[in-house]
Amino acid sequence: MQRKILDIVNIELEKGTATGVSIETPVAPILLILTQKGFIMCGVLDVEGLDTLLPGKMAAAKISGARSFEDLLANEVAASTQKAQEMGVKSGMTGRKALDCLM
């Protein structure tokens, strides 16, 4: 039986529906939850790189220690892009609260 490498799911939030994307790798899953205005992602997200390549254009937050969508929603924001900060995302808030800012 083949294992599922890519999984895309709807995630219901207080302010609407987001899209969860999980990519299985040999080491750990790569996870992100995407809204119409931005996204939160697991620890592989390079926040500084996004701000350098697309200054002020990409709203994204990095959530460390996430191995599931539930972790992404419950764990705290470790870093975020300038655009996400302008939308109200702050370090230390949960991923769920960050997504509310990005809806």
C-alpha positions in Angstrom: 0.0 0.0 0.0 1.3 3.4 -1.0 1.6 6.1 1.7 -0.1 9.4 1.2 2.5 12.1 0.4 0.2 15.1 -0.1 -2.9 15.9 1.9 -5.2 18.9 1.3 -8.0 19.5 3.8 -10.5 22.3 4.7 -10.0 23.7 8.2 -13.0 25.5 9.7 -12.1 28.6 11.7 -14.2 31.2 13.5 -14.0 33.7 10.6 -14.2 31.2 7.7 -12.5 28.2 6.1 -8.8 27.9 5.4 -6.9 25.2 3.4 -4.5 22.9 5.1 -1.7 21.4 3.1 0.5 18.6 4.5 3.5 17.1 2.6 5.1 14.0 4.1 8.9 13.9 3.9 11.2 11.2 5.2 12.1 13.3 8.2 9.0 15.3 9.2 5.8 16.7 7.6 5.8 20.1 5.9 2.6 21.8 7.0 0.8 25.0 6.1 -2.6 26.5 6.6 -3.6 29.0 3.9 -6.2 31.8 3.9 -7.1 34.3 1.3 -4.7 36.8 2.8 -1.7 34.8 4.0 -0.6 31.6 5.8 0.9 29.9 8.8 3.6 27.3 8.3 5.8 24.9 10.3 9.3 25.7 11.2 10.8 25.3 7.7 9.4 28.7 6.8 12.1 31.3 6.2 10.5 34.5 7.4 13.5 36.7 6.8 13.9 35.3 3.3 10.3 36.1 2.5 10.7 39.7 3.8 13.9 40.0 1.7 12.5 38.6 -1.5 9.0 40.0 -1.3 9.2 43.0 1.1 5.8 43.9 2.5 3.9 41.6 0.1 3.6 38.2 1.8 1.7 37.7 5.1 3.1 34.6 6.8 3.8 33.3 10.3 6.2 30.5 11.4 4.9 28.1 14.0 7.6 26.0 15.6 7.2 22.4 16.8 4.2 21.5 14.7 3.8 18.0 13.4 0.1 18.2 12.7 -2.6 20.7 11.7 -3.7 20.7 15.4 -0.2 21.7 16.4 -0.1 24.5 13.9 -3.3 25.9 15.3 -2.4 25.4 19.0 1.3 26.3 19.0 2.7 29.8 19.3 3.9 32.1 16.5 7.7 32.1 16.6 8.2 34.7 13.8 6.2 36.5 11.2 6.7 38.7 8.1 6.3 42.5 8.2 3.0 42.2 6.3 1.6 39.7 8.8 2.6 42.0 11.7 0.8 44.9 10.0 -2.3 42.7 9.9 -2.0 42.1 13.7 0.0 38.9 14.0 2.3 38.9 17.0 4.9 36.5 18.3 3.5 34.3 21.1 -0.1 34.2 19.8 -1.5 30.9 18.8 -1.6 29.8 15.2 -5.4 29.9 15.3 -5.3 33.6 16.5 -2.8 34.4 13.7 -5.1 32.9 11.1 -7.9 35.1 12.4 -5.7 38.1 11.6 -5.0 36.7 8.1 -8.7 36.0 7.2 
